[in-house]
Amino acid sequence: MKFRYARHTNNLKSITSFYTNIIGLEVLGSFENHSEYNGVFLGLSNQDWHIEFTQSDEKAAHHPDEDDLLVFYLSEGELAQVKVNIEKYGIPRVQPKNPYWQEHGIEIKDPDGFGVVITSLF
Protein backbone atom coordinates (compact mmCIF):
# COMPACT_ATOMS: atom_id res chain seq x y z
CA MET A 1 0.00 0.00 0.00
CA LYS A 2 1.11 3.51 -0.75
CA PHE A 3 -0.34 6.59 0.92
CA ARG A 4 -0.86 10.15 -0.28
CA TYR A 5 -2.42 12.94 1.74
CA ALA A 6 -3.68 15.68 -0.58
CA ARG A 7 -4.87 19.15 0.39
CA HIS A 8 -5.72 22.29 -1.54
CA THR A 9 -4.09 25.49 -0.32
CA ASN A 10 -4.06 29.19 -1.04
CA ASN A 11 -0.40 29.37 -0.01
CA LEU A 12 1.58 26.83 -2.05
CA LYS A 13 4.88 28.69 -1.66
CA SER A 14 4.58 29.16 2.11
CA ILE A 15 3.26 25.60 2.65
CA THR A 16 6.21 24.20 0.69
CA SER A 17 8.65 26.33 2.67
CA PHE A 18 7.09 25.28 5.99
CA TYR A 19 7.19 21.54 5.35
CA THR A 20 10.70 21.61 3.87
CA ASN A 21 12.43 24.19 6.10
CA ILE A 22 10.69 23.44 9.40
CA ILE A 23 9.67 19.77 9.23
CA GLY A 24 12.51 18.64 6.96
CA LEU A 25 10.57 17.05 4.11
CA GLU A 26 11.95 16.99 0.57
CA VAL A 27 10.32 18.18 -2.63
CA LEU A 28 9.78 14.90 -4.47
CA GLY A 29 8.14 16.49 -7.49
CA SER A 30 5.95 19.32 -8.65
CA PHE A 31 3.72 20.38 -11.52
CA GLU A 32 2.40 23.58 -13.04
CA ASN A 33 -0.84 24.25 -14.90
CA HIS A 34 -2.00 20.64 -14.85
CA SER A 35 -5.74 21.05 -15.48
CA GLU A 36 -5.34 24.57 -14.03
CA TYR A 37 -3.65 23.31 -10.85
CA ASN A 38 -0.13 23.82 -9.57
CA GLY A 39 1.18 21.40 -6.99
CA VAL A 40 4.03 19.91 -5.05
CA PHE A 41 4.75 16.45 -3.64
CA LEU A 42 6.57 16.46 -0.29
CA GLY A 43 7.98 13.54 1.65
CA LEU A 44 11.18 11.55 2.07
CA SER A 45 12.94 9.60 -0.65
CA ASN A 46 12.23 5.88 -0.93
CA GLN A 47 9.14 5.97 1.31
CA ASP A 48 5.65 4.72 0.45
CA TRP A 49 3.94 7.98 1.40
CA HIS A 50 3.92 11.64 0.50
CA ILE A 51 1.91 14.81 0.95
CA GLU A 52 0.51 16.65 -2.06
CA PHE A 53 -0.48 20.30 -1.89
CA THR A 54 -2.30 21.93 -4.80
CA GLN A 55 -3.26 25.49 -5.65
CA SER A 56 -5.63 26.85 -8.30
CA ASP A 57 -7.80 29.87 -8.95
CA GLU A 58 -10.47 28.23 -6.78
CA LYS A 59 -9.74 29.25 -3.20
CA ALA A 60 -9.47 26.69 -0.43
CA ALA A 61 -12.09 27.15 2.29
CA HIS A 62 -10.61 25.19 5.18
CA HIS A 63 -11.99 25.21 8.68
CA PRO A 64 -9.48 23.09 10.62
CA ASP A 65 -10.28 22.33 14.23
CA GLU A 66 -7.93 21.43 17.06
CA ASP A 67 -8.04 17.72 16.23
CA ASP A 68 -7.07 18.10 12.53
CA LEU A 69 -3.44 17.07 12.80
CA LEU A 70 -0.56 15.71 10.80
CA VAL A 71 1.67 13.74 13.16
CA PHE A 72 5.32 13.09 12.38
CA TYR A 73 7.20 10.44 14.36
CA LEU A 74 10.87 11.35 14.28
CA SER A 75 14.16 9.92 15.46
CA GLU A 76 15.78 11.80 18.34
CA GLY A 77 18.18 13.49 15.91
CA GLU A 78 15.38 14.53 13.56
CA LEU A 79 13.30 15.79 16.47
CA ALA A 80 16.22 17.88 17.75
CA GLN A 81 16.66 19.42 14.28
CA VAL A 82 12.96 20.28 13.94
CA LYS A 83 13.09 21.95 17.38
CA VAL A 84 16.04 24.05 16.15
CA ASN A 85 14.08 24.94 13.00
CA ILE A 86 11.03 25.96 15.05
CA GLU A 87 13.17 28.34 17.08
CA LYS A 88 15.12 29.62 14.05
CA TYR A 89 11.96 30.54 12.14
CA GLY A 90 10.05 31.79 15.19
CA ILE A 91 7.21 29.29 14.85
CA PRO A 92 4.98 29.50 17.95
CA ARG A 93 4.10 26.31 19.76
CA VAL A 94 0.44 25.53 20.35
CA GLN A 95 -1.14 23.84 23.37
CA PRO A 96 -2.55 20.58 21.96
CA LYS A 97 -6.19 19.82 22.69
CA ASN A 98 -5.53 16.10 23.04
CA PRO A 99 -3.94 15.30 26.43
CA TYR A 100 -1.79 12.60 24.82
CA TRP A 101 -0.06 15.16 22.58
CA GLN A 102 0.25 17.58 25.50
CA GLU A 103 2.45 14.98 27.17
CA HIS A 104 4.15 13.34 24.18
CA GLY A 105 4.45 15.90 21.40
CA ILE A 106 5.04 19.43 20.26
CA GLU A 107 2.31 21.10 18.22
CA ILE A 108 2.71 23.94 15.76
CA LYS A 109 0.40 25.27 13.03
CA ASP A 110 1.17 25.18 9.33
CA PRO A 111 0.41 28.25 7.16
CA ASP A 112 -3.12 26.96 6.51
CA GLY A 113 -3.83 26.74 10.24
CA PHE A 114 -3.68 22.94 10.48
CA GLY A 115 -1.97 21.42 13.49
CA VAL A 116 1.32 19.59 13.03
CA VAL A 117 2.57 17.43 15.87
CA ILE A 118 6.16 16.26 16.10
CA THR A 119 7.12 13.51 18.48
CA SER A 120 9.83 10.91 18.85
CA LEU A 121 9.61 7.36 17.59
CA PHE A 122 8.41 4.84 20.14
C-alpha positions as CSV (number, residue, x, y, z in Angstrom):
1,M,0.0,0.0,0.0
2,K,1.1,3.5,-0.7
3,F,-0.3,6.6,0.9
4,R,-0.9,10.1,-0.3
5,Y,-2.4,12.9,1.7
6,A,-3.7,15.7,-0.6
7,R,-4.9,19.1,0.4
8,H,-5.7,22.3,-1.5
9,T,-4.1,25.5,-0.3
10,N,-4.1,29.2,-1.0
11,N,-0.4,29.4,0.0
12,L,1.6,26.8,-2.1
13,K,4.9,28.7,-1.7
14,S,4.6,29.2,2.1
15,I,3.3,25.6,2.6
16,T,6.2,24.2,0.7
17,S,8.7,26.3,2.7
18,F,7.1,25.3,6.0
19,Y,7.2,21.5,5.3
20,T,10.7,21.6,3.9
21,N,12.4,24.2,6.1
22,I,10.7,23.4,9.4
23,I,9.7,19.8,9.2
24,G,12.5,18.6,7.0
25,L,10.6,17.1,4.1
26,E,11.9,17.0,0.6
27,V,10.3,18.2,-2.6
28,L,9.8,14.9,-4.5
29,G,8.1,16.5,-7.5
30,S,5.9,19.3,-8.7
31,F,3.7,20.4,-11.5
32,E,2.4,23.6,-13.0
33,N,-0.8,24.2,-14.9
34,H,-2.0,20.6,-14.9
35,S,-5.7,21.1,-15.5
36,E,-5.3,24.6,-14.0
37,Y,-3.7,23.3,-10.8
38,N,-0.1,23.8,-9.6
39,G,1.2,21.4,-7.0
40,V,4.0,19.9,-5.1
41,F,4.7,16.5,-3.6
42,L,6.6,16.5,-0.3
43,G,8.0,13.5,1.6
44,L,11.2,11.6,2.1
45,S,12.9,9.6,-0.7
46,N,12.2,5.9,-0.9
47,Q,9.1,6.0,1.3
48,D,5.6,4.7,0.5
49,W,3.9,8.0,1.4
50,H,3.9,11.6,0.5
51,I,1.9,14.8,0.9
52,E,0.5,16.7,-2.1
53,F,-0.5,20.3,-1.9
54,T,-2.3,21.9,-4.8
55,Q,-3.3,25.5,-5.6
56,S,-5.6,26.9,-8.3
57,D,-7.8,29.9,-9.0
58,E,-10.5,28.2,-6.8
59,K,-9.7,29.2,-3.2
60,A,-9.5,26.7,-0.4
61,A,-12.1,27.1,2.3
62,H,-10.6,25.2,5.2
63,H,-12.0,25.2,8.7
64,P,-9.5,23.1,10.6
65,D,-10.3,22.3,14.2
66,E,-7.9,21.4,17.1
67,D,-8.0,17.7,16.2
68,D,-7.1,18.1,12.5
69,L,-3.4,17.1,12.8
70,L,-0.6,15.7,10.8
71,V,1.7,13.7,13.2
72,F,5.3,13.1,12.4
73,Y,7.2,10.4,14.4
74,L,10.9,11.3,14.3
75,S,14.2,9.9,15.5
76,E,15.8,11.8,18.3
77,G,18.2,13.5,15.9
78,E,15.4,14.5,13.6
79,L,13.3,15.8,16.5
80,A,16.2,17.9,17.7
81,Q,16.7,19.4,14.3
82,V,13.0,20.3,13.9
83,K,13.1,22.0,17.4
84,V,16.0,24.1,16.1
85,N,14.1,24.9,13.0
86,I,11.0,26.0,15.1
87,E,13.2,28.3,17.1
88,K,15.1,29.6,14.1
89,Y,12.0,30.5,12.1
90,G,10.0,31.8,15.2
91,I,7.2,29.3,14.9
92,P,5.0,29.5,17.9
93,R,4.1,26.3,19.8
94,V,0.4,25.5,20.4
95,Q,-1.1,23.8,23.4
96,P,-2.5,20.6,22.0
97,K,-6.2,19.8,22.7
98,N,-5.5,16.1,23.0
99,P,-3.9,15.3,26.4
100,Y,-1.8,12.6,24.8
101,W,-0.1,15.2,22.6
102,Q,0.2,17.6,25.5
103,E,2.5,15.0,27.2
104,H,4.1,13.3,24.2
105,G,4.4,15.9,21.4
106,I,5.0,19.4,20.3
107,E,2.3,21.1,18.2
108,I,2.7,23.9,15.8
109,K,0.4,25.3,13.0
110,D,1.2,25.2,9.3
111,P,0.4,28.3,7.2
112,D,-3.1,27.0,6.5
113,G,-3.8,26.7,10.2
114,F,-3.7,22.9,10.5
115,G,-2.0,21.4,13.5
116,V,1.3,19.6,13.0
117,V,2.6,17.4,15.9
118,I,6.2,16.3,16.1
119,T,7.1,13.5,18.5
120,S,9.8,10.9,18.9
121,L,9.6,7.4,17.6
122,F,8.4,4.8,20.1
